[in-house]
Amino acid sequence: MSLITCPNCGEEENLDGVIKGEPGLETITVTCGSCDLSWVRDRTPTCPTCAATDLRQAARSIVEKSRGTQLSIQAMEVVFLCPACDAADLHTWNQSNTPLRPREMPVDGD
């Protein structure tokens, strides 16, 4: 699933974006290379399942194998959780206030 598509022709890949504005007030103007439509991208996080915009911000860890089978946190990513669709993850985040477990664990490269 693409994060953004042209509202006119449905193009998902031939898109160019330009960021303008002061920090914190930036806008992203997207131009479709297929039909030449330009629009300002809505930066409001939206649930991909139910389209809700009342999302909660949380952190999710990104892990990699450091030695043998030992897993180490390499980075954190900001995720937006929907109270309806991500209720279990949101409950875990609210109870622990520690990074959520990764969605995918590293696999052996054998």
Steps between C-alpha positions, in 0.01 A plus 500: 500500500637839399506783753387753241326485163398763250135592566448561126651194327598263784876508422708368793862517381551789257453768770732784601477698822638839601519608865464873572447711809642572841586208734181370656286670235628313194272406213564230242386574146473181295498495119388196301732421210221319315224763494684815627255555788654684800357501852603568858539173684294456816752406770238385751571138601213274394423139595549285187222263614214728607621847386471644853714807572484484882829308526745477791875531452724225641847353448583158355845342524695377199726207585782313328712202596821621657671166581366153447138510605530812717265780393591864552290810454653693208250783466153625586221596264204723568170322438144629514251267671128496435292454820268262314729304267817496714334468840736228631817693407353823635413329830857363526648844426273674754581246771878478453604821320791301357558434128268245343641171375598494132241377250766283336793321658828445313536167323809288448677574174597135443 
